[in-house]
Each structure stands twice: as C-alpha cells, then as structure tokens.
Amino acid sequence: MMQVGQTISVLASFSAGMKPLQFRWSGRIIKVKEITYTWKSREGQKDIFHFSVTDGDSLYELTFDTRSLLWRLEHIEA
C-alpha cells in the first residue's frame, strides 16, 4: 500500500448520497468503477467521509472533508 495524502479534484454525485465518479491525480483521470467500502470518521469538529474505490485495476482510498470541502487521495493499493 502506498500512502499519498494529496488534495485531488473529484467529480462526484450528491443526488442519492455522496458518490465519487472520477478523480484527477498526477495528470490522469481515473474513473471509479466501483465503491467497495465507505465509512465516516471525526477529526475535532469536522466529519471525514472515506471511500474505498477501484478503477478495476487498483484500489484507492479517497476522503472528503466536510469542513474544508476538499477531497484527498490517501492511499493506493495496486
């Protein structure tokens, strides 16, 4: 597992809950094929939503910070 910890741009749907659809990392667009697991944590007063997603080849952990409204790529497992 590779730790990344970088802010990323995410195209997400918020119509039926929060769902990342694709994200940009290192100049590439990565399309989310499946969300494999979701969970929520707290850091002080902010909620952090975690998404384990796959593009069919690799597994990525994305987080969404409800206070700053920023998405981050936390980990990659190839």
DRENVEXTI-103209 format. One record per atom (N, C-alpha, C, O): atom name; residue number from 1; z, x, y; residue in three letters. Coordinates in Angstrom, 1 decimal. Last residue first. Layout:
+------+------+--------+--------+--------+------+
! name ! resi !     up !   east !  north ! resn !
+------+------+--------+--------+--------+------+
!   CA !  NUM !      Z !      X !      Y !  ALA !
...
+------+------+--------+--------+--------+------+
end
This chain:
+------+------+--------+--------+--------+------+
! name ! resi !     up !   east !  north ! resn !
+------+------+--------+--------+--------+------+
!    N !   78 !   -5.4 !   -2.0 !   -1.3 !  ALA !
!   CA !   78 !   -6.8 !   -2.1 !   -1.8 !  ALA !
!    C !   78 !   -6.8 !   -2.3 !   -3.3 !  ALA !
!    O !   78 !   -7.9 !   -2.3 !   -3.9 !  ALA !
!    N !   77 !   -3.5 !   -3.5 !    1.0 !  GLU !
!   CA !   77 !   -3.4 !   -3.0 !   -0.4 !  GLU !
!    C !   77 !   -4.8 !   -3.2 !   -1.0 !  GLU !
!    O !   77 !   -5.3 !   -4.3 !   -1.1 !  GLU !
!    N !   76 !   -2.1 !   -3.1 !    4.2 !  ILE !
!   CA !   76 !   -3.3 !   -3.3 !    3.4 !  ILE !
!    C !   76 !   -3.1 !   -2.7 !    2.0 !  ILE !
!    O !   76 !   -2.5 !   -1.6 !    1.8 !  ILE !
!    N !   75 !    0.0 !   -4.5 !    6.8 !  HIS !
!   CA !   75 !   -0.2 !   -3.7 !    5.5 !  HIS !
!    C !   75 !   -1.6 !   -4.0 !    4.9 !  HIS !
!    O !   75 !   -2.1 !   -5.1 !    5.1 !  HIS !
!    N !   74 !   -0.3 !   -5.7 !    9.4 !  GLU !
!   CA !   74 !    0.9 !   -4.9 !    9.0 !  GLU !
!    C !   74 !    0.6 !   -4.0 !    7.8 !  GLU !
!    O !   74 !    1.0 !   -2.8 !    7.9 !  GLU !
!    N !   73 !   -1.9 !   -6.6 !   12.1 !  LEU !
!   CA !   73 !   -2.2 !   -6.2 !   10.7 !  LEU !
!    C !   73 !   -1.1 !   -5.3 !   10.3 !  LEU !
!    O !   73 !   -1.0 !   -4.2 !   10.8 !  LEU !
!    N !   72 !   -0.9 !   -9.2 !   14.3 !  ARG !
!   CA !   72 !   -0.8 !   -7.8 !   13.9 !  ARG !
!    C !   72 !   -1.3 !   -7.7 !   12.4 !  ARG !
!    O !   72 !   -1.0 !   -8.6 !   11.6 !  ARG !
!    N !   71 !   -1.3 !  -11.3 !   17.2 !  TRP !
!   CA !   71 !   -1.5 !  -11.1 !   15.7 !  TRP !
!    C !   71 !   -1.4 !   -9.6 !   15.5 !  TRP !
!    O !   71 !   -1.8 !   -8.8 !   16.3 !  TRP !
!    N !   70 !    0.8 !  -12.7 !   19.7 !  LEU !
!   CA !   70 !    0.0 !  -11.6 !   19.2 !  LEU !
!    C !   70 !   -0.1 !  -11.6 !   17.7 !  LEU !
!    O !   70 !    0.9 !  -11.9 !   17.0 !  LEU !
!    N !   69 !    2.5 !  -14.3 !   21.1 !  LEU !
!   CA !   69 !    1.2 !  -14.9 !   20.7 !  LEU !
!    C !   69 !    0.3 !  -13.8 !   20.2 !  LEU !
!    O !   69 !   -1.0 !  -14.0 !   20.3 !  LEU !
!    N !   68 !    5.1 !  -13.7 !   21.8 !  SER !
!   CA !   68 !    4.0 !  -12.9 !   22.5 !  SER !
!    C !   68 !    2.6 !  -13.5 !   22.2 !  SER !
!    O !   68 !    1.7 !  -13.2 !   22.9 !  SER !
!    N !   67 !    6.4 !  -15.6 !   20.1 !  ARG !
!   CA !   67 !    6.8 !  -15.4 !   21.5 !  ARG !
!    C !   67 !    5.7 !  -14.7 !   22.3 !  ARG !
!    O !   67 !    5.4 !  -15.1 !   23.4 !  ARG !
!    N !   66 !    5.3 !  -15.7 !   17.6 !  THR !
!   CA !   66 !    5.2 !  -16.9 !   18.4 !  THR !
!    C !   66 !    5.7 !  -16.7 !   19.8 !  THR !
!    O !   66 !    5.4 !  -17.5 !   20.7 !  THR !
!    N !   65 !    3.2 !  -13.5 !   16.0 !  ASP !
!   CA !   65 !    4.5 !  -13.5 !   16.8 !  ASP !
!    C !   65 !    4.4 !  -14.7 !   17.8 !  ASP !
!    O !   65 !    3.6 !  -14.8 !   18.7 !  ASP !
!    N !   64 !    1.9 !  -13.3 !   12.9 !  PHE !
!   CA !   64 !    1.7 !  -13.9 !   14.2 !  PHE !
!    C !   64 !    3.1 !  -14.1 !   14.9 !  PHE !
!    O !   64 !    4.0 !  -14.7 !   14.3 !  PHE !
!    N !   63 !    0.6 !  -10.8 !   10.6 !  THR !
!   CA !   63 !    1.7 !  -11.5 !   11.2 !  THR !
!    C !   63 !    1.3 !  -12.1 !   12.6 !  THR !
!    O !   63 !    0.4 !  -11.6 !   13.3 !  THR !
!    N !   62 !   -1.0 !  -10.2 !    7.5 !  LEU !
!   CA !   62 !   -1.1 !  -10.4 !    8.9 !  LEU !
!    C !   62 !    0.2 !  -11.1 !    9.4 !  LEU !
!    O !   62 !    0.8 !  -11.9 !    8.6 !  LEU !
!    N !   61 !   -1.7 !   -8.0 !    4.9 !  GLU !
!   CA !   61 !   -0.6 !   -8.8 !    5.5 !  GLU !
!    C !   61 !   -0.8 !   -8.9 !    7.0 !  GLU !
!    O !   61 !   -0.8 !   -7.9 !    7.7 !  GLU !
!    N !   60 !   -4.3 !   -8.1 !    2.5 !  TYR !
!   CA !   60 !   -3.8 !   -7.8 !    3.9 !  TYR !
!    C !   60 !   -2.6 !   -8.6 !    4.2 !  TYR !
!    O !   60 !   -2.5 !   -9.8 !    3.8 !  TYR !
!    N !   59 !   -6.1 !   -6.8 !   -0.2 !  LEU !
!   CA !   59 !   -5.0 !   -7.7 !    0.2 !  LEU !
!    C !   59 !   -4.4 !   -7.2 !    1.6 !  LEU !
!    O !   59 !   -4.1 !   -6.1 !    1.7 !  LEU !
!    N !   58 !   -9.6 !   -6.6 !   -1.0 !  SER !
!   CA !   58 !   -8.3 !   -6.1 !   -0.6 !  SER !
!    C !   58 !   -7.4 !   -7.2 !   -0.2 !  SER !
!    O !   58 !   -7.8 !   -8.3 !    0.1 !  SER !
!    N !   57 !  -11.7 !   -8.4 !   -1.9 !  ASP !
!   CA !   57 !  -11.6 !   -7.0 !   -2.4 !  ASP !
!    C !   57 !  -10.2 !   -6.4 !   -2.1 !  ASP !
!    O !   57 !   -9.6 !   -5.8 !   -3.0 !  ASP !
!    N !   56 !  -11.3 !  -10.9 !   -0.9 !  GLY !
!   CA !   56 !  -12.0 !  -10.8 !   -2.2 !  GLY !
!    C !   56 !  -11.9 !   -9.4 !   -2.8 !  GLY !
!    O !   56 !  -12.0 !   -9.2 !   -4.0 !  GLY !
!    N !   55 !   -9.9 !  -10.8 !    1.3 !  ASP !
!   CA !   55 !  -11.3 !  -10.9 !    1.5 !  ASP !
!    C !   55 !  -12.1 !  -10.9 !    0.2 !  ASP !
!    O !   55 !  -13.3 !  -10.9 !    0.2 !  ASP !
!    N !   54 !   -6.7 !  -12.4 !    1.5 !  THR !
!   CA !   54 !   -7.6 !  -11.5 !    0.8 !  THR !
!    C !   54 !   -9.0 !  -11.8 !    1.3 !  THR !
!    O !   54 !   -9.4 !  -13.0 !    1.6 !  THR !
!    N !   53 !   -3.3 !  -12.4 !    2.9 !  VAL !
!   CA !   53 !   -4.7 !  -12.9 !    2.8 !  VAL !
!    C !   53 !   -5.6 !  -11.9 !    2.0 !  VAL !
!    O !   53 !   -5.3 !  -10.7 !    2.0 !  VAL !
!    N !   52 !   -0.3 !  -13.4 !    3.7 !  SER !
!   CA !   52 !   -0.9 !  -12.5 !    2.8 !  SER !
!    C !   52 !   -2.3 !  -13.1 !    2.5 !  SER !
!    O !   52 !   -2.4 !  -14.2 !    2.0 !  SER !
!    N !   51 !    1.3 !  -13.9 !    6.8 !  PHE !
!   CA !   51 !    0.2 !  -14.4 !    5.9 !  PHE !
!    C !   51 !   -0.3 !  -13.2 !    5.0 !  PHE !
!    O !   51 !   -0.7 !  -12.2 !    5.5 !  PHE !
!    N !   50 !    4.1 !  -14.8 !    8.6 !  HIS !
!   CA !   50 !    3.4 !  -13.8 !    7.8 !  HIS !
!    C !   50 !    2.4 !  -14.5 !    6.9 !  HIS !
!    O !   50 !    2.6 !  -15.6 !    6.4 !  HIS !
!    N !   49 !    5.4 !  -15.5 !   11.8 !  PHE !
!   CA !   49 !    4.7 !  -16.0 !   10.6 !  PHE !
!    C !   49 !    3.9 !  -15.0 !    9.9 !  PHE !
!    O !   49 !    3.2 !  -14.2 !   10.6 !  PHE !
!    N !   48 !    8.4 !  -15.1 !   13.4 !  ILE !
!   CA !   48 !    7.2 !  -14.4 !   13.0 !  ILE !
!    C !   48 !    6.7 !  -15.1 !   11.7 !  ILE !
!    O !   48 !    7.4 !  -15.2 !   10.7 !  ILE !
!    N !   47 !   10.1 !  -16.3 !   16.2 !  ASP !
!   CA !   47 !    9.7 !  -16.6 !   14.9 !  ASP !
!    C !   47 !    8.4 !  -15.7 !   14.6 !  ASP !
!    O !   47 !    7.5 !  -15.6 !   15.4 !  ASP !
!    N !   46 !   12.6 !  -14.9 !   18.3 !  LYS !
!   CA !   46 !   11.2 !  -15.2 !   18.0 !  LYS !
!    C !   46 !   11.0 !  -15.4 !   16.5 !  LYS !
!    O !   46 !   11.6 !  -14.8 !   15.7 !  LYS !
!    N !   45 !   15.2 !  -14.1 !   18.8 !  GLN !
!   CA !   45 !   14.9 !  -15.5 !   19.1 !  GLN !
!    C !   45 !   13.4 !  -15.9 !   18.8 !  GLN !
!    O !   45 !   13.0 !  -17.0 !   19.0 !  GLN !
!    N !   44 !   15.4 !  -11.7 !   16.3 !  GLY !
!   CA !   44 !   16.1 !  -12.2 !   17.5 !  GLY !
!    C !   44 !   15.8 !  -13.7 !   17.7 !  GLY !
!    O !   44 !   16.1 !  -14.5 !   16.8 !  GLY !
!    N !   43 !   13.0 !  -12.5 !   14.3 !  GLU !
!   CA !   43 !   13.4 !  -11.3 !   15.0 !  GLU !
!    C !   43 !   14.1 !  -11.7 !   16.3 !  GLU !
!    O !   43 !   13.4 !  -12.0 !   17.3 !  GLU !
!    N !   42 !   12.5 !  -14.2 !   11.3 !  ARG !
!   CA !   42 !   13.0 !  -14.2 !   12.6 !  ARG !
!    C !   42 !   13.4 !  -12.8 !   13.1 !  ARG !
!    O !   42 !   13.9 !  -12.0 !   12.3 !  ARG !
!    N !   41 !    9.8 !  -15.3 !    9.2 !  SER !
!   CA !   41 !   11.0 !  -14.6 !    9.5 !  SER !
!    C !   41 !   11.4 !  -14.7 !   10.9 !  SER !
!    O !   41 !   10.6 !  -15.2 !   11.7 !  SER !
!    N !   40 !    8.0 !  -17.1 !    6.7 !  LYS !
!   CA !   40 !    8.4 !  -17.0 !    8.1 !  LYS !
!    C !   40 !    9.7 !  -16.2 !    8.2 !  LYS !
!    O !   40 !   10.5 !  -16.3 !    7.3 !  LYS !
!    N !   39 !    5.0 !  -16.9 !    4.7 !  TRP !
!   CA !   39 !    6.4 !  -17.0 !    4.9 !  TRP !
!    C !   39 !    6.7 !  -16.8 !    6.4 !  TRP !
!    O !   39 !    5.9 !  -16.4 !    7.2 !  TRP !
!    N !   38 !    2.4 !  -17.4 !    2.3 !  THR !
!   CA !   38 !    2.9 !  -17.4 !    3.7 !  THR !
!    C !   38 !    4.4 !  -17.5 !    3.7 !  THR !
!    O !   38 !    5.0 !  -18.0 !    2.7 !  THR !
!    N !   37 !   -0.3 !  -16.2 !    0.2 !  TYR !
!   CA !   37 !    1.1 !  -16.5 !    0.4 !  TYR !
!    C !   37 !    1.5 !  -16.5 !    1.9 !  TYR !
!    O !   37 !    0.9 !  -15.8 !    2.6 !  TYR !
!    N !   36 !   -3.1 !  -16.1 !    0.2 !  THR !
!   CA !   36 !   -2.4 !  -16.1 !   -1.1 !  THR !
!    C !   36 !   -0.9 !  -16.4 !   -1.0 !  THR !
!    O !   36 !   -0.3 !  -16.9 !   -2.0 !  THR !
!    N !   35 !   -5.8 !  -17.5 !    1.5 !  ILE !
!   CA !   35 !   -4.5 !  -17.2 !    1.9 !  ILE !
!    C !   35 !   -3.6 !  -17.2 !    0.6 !  ILE !
!    O !   35 !   -3.5 !  -18.3 !    0.0 !  ILE !
!    N !   34 !   -9.1 !  -16.2 !    1.1 !  GLU !
!   CA !   34 !   -8.0 !  -17.0 !    0.5 !  GLU !
!    C !   34 !   -6.7 !  -16.5 !    1.2 !  GLU !
!    O !   34 !   -6.5 !  -15.3 !    1.4 !  GLU !
!    N !   33 !  -11.0 !  -14.9 !    2.7 !  LYS !
!   CA !   33 !  -11.5 !  -15.7 !    1.6 !  LYS !
!    C !   33 !  -10.4 !  -16.7 !    1.1 !  LYS !
!    O !   33 !  -10.7 !  -17.8 !    0.7 !  LYS !
!    N !   32 !  -11.5 !  -14.0 !    5.9 !  VAL !
!   CA !   32 !  -10.4 !  -14.4 !    5.0 !  VAL !
!    C !   32 !  -11.0 !  -15.4 !    3.9 !  VAL !
!    O !   32 !  -11.5 !  -16.4 !    4.2 !  VAL !
!    N !   31 !  -13.5 !  -11.4 !    6.8 !  LYS !
!   CA !   31 !  -13.4 !  -12.8 !    6.6 !  LYS !
!    C !   31 !  -12.4 !  -13.1 !    5.6 !  LYS !
!    O !   31 !  -12.4 !  -12.5 !    4.5 !  LYS !
!    N !   30 !  -13.4 !   -9.0 !    9.2 !  ILE !
!   CA !   30 !  -13.0 !   -9.2 !    7.9 !  ILE !
!    C !   30 !  -12.8 !  -10.7 !    7.7 !  ILE !
!    O !   30 !  -11.9 !  -11.3 !    8.4 !  ILE !
!    N !   29 !  -15.4 !   -6.9 !   11.1 !  ILE !
!   CA !   29 !  -15.0 !   -8.3 !   11.0 !  ILE !
!    C !   29 !  -14.7 !   -8.6 !    9.5 !  ILE !
!    O !   29 !  -15.5 !   -8.4 !    8.6 !  ILE !
!    N !   28 !  -14.6 !   -3.7 !   12.4 !  ARG !
!   CA !   28 !  -15.2 !   -4.6 !   11.3 !  ARG !
!    C !   28 !  -14.6 !   -6.0 !   11.5 !  ARG !
!    O !   28 !  -13.5 !   -6.2 !   11.9 !  ARG !
!    N !   27 !  -13.3 !   -2.0 !   14.1 !  GLY !
!   CA !   27 !  -14.7 !   -2.3 !   14.4 !  GLY !
!    C !   27 !  -15.4 !   -3.2 !   13.4 !  GLY !
!    O !   27 !  -16.6 !   -3.4 !   13.4 !  GLY !
!    N !   26 !  -10.6 !   -2.1 !   13.2 !  SER !
!   CA !   26 !  -11.4 !   -0.9 !   13.1 !  SER !
!    C !   26 !  -12.9 !   -1.1 !   13.2 !  SER !
!    O !   26 !  -13.7 !   -0.5 !   12.5 !  SER !
!    N !   25 !  -10.8 !   -5.5 !   12.7 !  TRP !
!   CA !   25 !  -10.0 !   -4.4 !   12.6 !  TRP !
!    C !   25 !  -10.9 !   -3.1 !   12.4 !  TRP !
!    O !   25 !  -11.8 !   -3.2 !   11.6 !  TRP !
!    N !   24 !  -10.6 !   -9.0 !   13.3 !  ARG !
!   CA !   24 !  -11.4 !   -7.7 !   13.6 !  ARG !
!    C !   24 !  -10.4 !   -6.6 !   13.5 !  ARG !
!    O !   24 !   -9.3 !   -6.6 !   14.1 !  ARG !
!    N !   23 !  -10.6 !  -11.8 !   11.0 !  PHE !
!   CA !   23 !  -10.0 !  -10.9 !   11.9 !  PHE !
!    C !   23 !  -10.8 !   -9.6 !   12.1 !  PHE !
!    O !   23 !  -11.6 !   -9.2 !   11.2 !  PHE !
!    N !   22 !  -10.6 !  -15.3 !   10.1 !  GLN !
!   CA !   22 !  -11.2 !  -13.9 !   10.1 !  GLN !
!    C !   22 !  -10.5 !  -13.1 !   11.1 !  GLN !
!    O !   22 !   -9.9 !  -13.6 !   12.0 !  GLN !
!    N !   21 !   -8.7 !  -17.3 !    9.8 !  LEU !
!   CA !   21 !  -10.0 !  -17.4 !    9.2 !  LEU !
!    C !   21 !  -10.8 !  -16.1 !    9.1 !  LEU !
!    O !   21 !  -11.5 !  -15.8 !    8.1 !  LEU !
!    N !   20 !   -5.3 !  -18.3 !    9.4 !  PRO !
!   CA !   20 !   -6.3 !  -17.2 !    9.9 !  PRO !
!    C !   20 !   -7.6 !  -17.4 !    9.1 !  PRO !
!    O !   20 !   -7.6 !  -17.5 !    7.9 !  PRO !
!    N !   19 !   -3.8 !  -21.2 !   10.3 !  LYS !
!   CA !   19 !   -4.6 !  -20.6 !    9.2 !  LYS !
!    C !   19 !   -5.6 !  -19.6 !    9.7 !  LYS !
!    O !   19 !   -6.5 !  -19.9 !   10.4 !  LYS !
!    N !   18 !   -1.2 !  -23.5 !   10.8 !  MET !
!   CA !   18 !   -1.8 !  -22.2 !   11.2 !  MET !
!    C !   18 !   -2.6 !  -21.6 !   10.0 !  MET !
!    O !   18 !   -2.0 !  -21.4 !    9.0 !  MET !
!    N !   17 !   -1.9 !  -27.0 !   10.6 !  GLY !
!   CA !   17 !   -1.0 !  -25.8 !   10.4 !  GLY !
!    C !   17 !   -1.8 !  -24.6 !   10.9 !  GLY !
!    O !   17 !   -3.0 !  -24.7 !   11.3 !  GLY !
!    N !   16 !   -4.6 !  -28.0 !   11.1 !  ALA !
!   CA !   16 !   -3.7 !  -28.5 !   10.0 !  ALA !
!    C !   16 !   -2.7 !  -27.4 !    9.6 !  ALA !
!    O !   16 !   -2.8 !  -26.9 !    8.5 !  ALA !
!    N !   15 !   -5.5 !  -26.6 !   13.4 !  SER !
!   CA !   15 !   -5.6 !  -28.1 !   13.3 !  SER !
!    C !   15 !   -4.7 !  -28.7 !   12.2 !  SER !
!    O !   15 !   -4.1 !  -29.7 !   12.4 !  SER !
!    N !   14 !   -5.7 !  -24.0 !   14.0 !  PHE !
!   CA !   14 !   -4.4 !  -24.6 !   14.2 !  PHE !
!    C !   14 !   -4.4 !  -26.1 !   14.0 !  PHE !
!    O !   14 !   -3.4 !  -26.8 !   14.3 !  PHE !
!    N !   13 !   -7.4 !  -21.2 !   12.8 !  SER !
!   CA !   13 !   -7.4 !  -22.7 !   12.9 !  SER !
!    C !   13 !   -6.0 !  -23.2 !   13.1 !  SER !
!    O !   13 !   -5.1 !  -22.7 !   12.3 !  SER !
!    N !   12 !   -8.4 !  -18.1 !   14.3 !  ALA !
!   CA !   12 !   -7.6 !  -18.9 !   13.4 !  ALA !
!    C !   12 !   -7.8 !  -20.4 !   13.8 !  ALA !
!    O !   12 !   -8.2 !  -20.8 !   14.8 !  ALA !
!    N !   11 !   -9.4 !  -14.9 !   14.5 !  LEU !
!   CA !   11 !  -10.0 !  -16.3 !   14.7 !  LEU !
!    C !   11 !   -9.2 !  -17.1 !   13.7 !  LEU !
!    O !   11 !   -9.2 !  -16.9 !   12.5 !  LEU !
!    N !   10 !   -7.7 !  -12.2 !   16.0 !  VAL !
!   CA !   10 !   -7.9 !  -13.1 !   14.8 !  VAL !
!    C !   10 !   -8.5 !  -14.4 !   15.3 !  VAL !
!    O !   10 !   -8.2 !  -15.0 !   16.3 !  VAL !
!    N !    9 !   -7.4 !   -8.8 !   16.7 !  SER !
!   CA !    9 !   -7.9 !  -10.1 !   17.1 !  SER !
!    C !    9 !   -8.2 !  -11.0 !   15.9 !  SER !
!    O !    9 !   -8.7 !  -10.5 !   14.9 !  SER !
!    N !    8 !   -4.3 !   -6.9 !   16.3 !  ILE !
!   CA !    8 !   -5.7 !   -7.3 !   16.0 !  ILE !
!    C !    8 !   -6.1 !   -8.6 !   16.6 !  ILE !
!    O !    8 !   -5.2 !   -9.4 !   17.1 !  ILE !
!    N !    7 !   -2.1 !   -4.2 !   16.5 !  THR !
!   CA !    7 !   -2.4 !   -5.5 !   17.0 !  THR !
!    C !    7 !   -3.9 !   -5.7 !   16.7 !  THR !
!    O !    7 !   -4.7 !   -4.8 !   16.9 !  THR !
!    N !    6 !   -0.9 !   -2.6 !   13.5 !  GLN !
!   CA !    6 !   -1.7 !   -2.6 !   14.7 !  GLN !
!    C !    6 !   -2.0 !   -4.0 !   15.1 !  GLN !
!    O !    6 !   -2.1 !   -4.9 !   14.3 !  GLN !
!    N !    5 !    0.3 !   -1.7 !   11.0 !  GLY !
!   CA !    5 !    1.1 !   -2.0 !   12.2 !  GLY !
!    C !    5 !    0.3 !   -2.0 !   13.5 !  GLY !
!    O !    5 !    0.8 !   -1.5 !   14.5 !  GLY !
!    N !    4 !   -0.1 !   -0.3 !    8.4 !  VAL !
!   CA !    4 !   -1.0 !   -0.2 !    9.5 !  VAL !
!    C !    4 !   -0.2 !   -0.5 !   10.8 !  VAL !
!    O !    4 !   -0.1 !    0.4 !   11.7 !  VAL !
!    N !    3 !    0.5 !    1.1 !    5.3 !  GLN !
!   CA !    3 !    1.1 !    0.5 !    6.4 !  GLN !
!    C !    3 !    0.2 !    0.8 !    7.6 !  GLN !
!    O !    3 !   -0.2 !    1.9 !    7.9 !  GLN !
!    N !    2 !   -0.9 !    0.6 !    2.2 !  MET !
!   CA !    2 !   -1.0 !    1.3 !    3.4 !  MET !
!    C !    2 !   -0.4 !    0.5 !    4.6 !  MET !
!    O !    2 !   -0.8 !   -0.6 !    4.8 !  MET !
!    N !    1 !    0.0 !    0.9 !   -1.2 !  MET !
!   CA !    1 !    0.0 !    0.0 !    0.0 !  MET !
!    C !    1 !    0.0 !    0.9 !    1.2 !  MET !
!    O !    1 !    0.8 !    1.8 !    1.3 !  MET !
+------+------+--------+--------+--------+------+
end
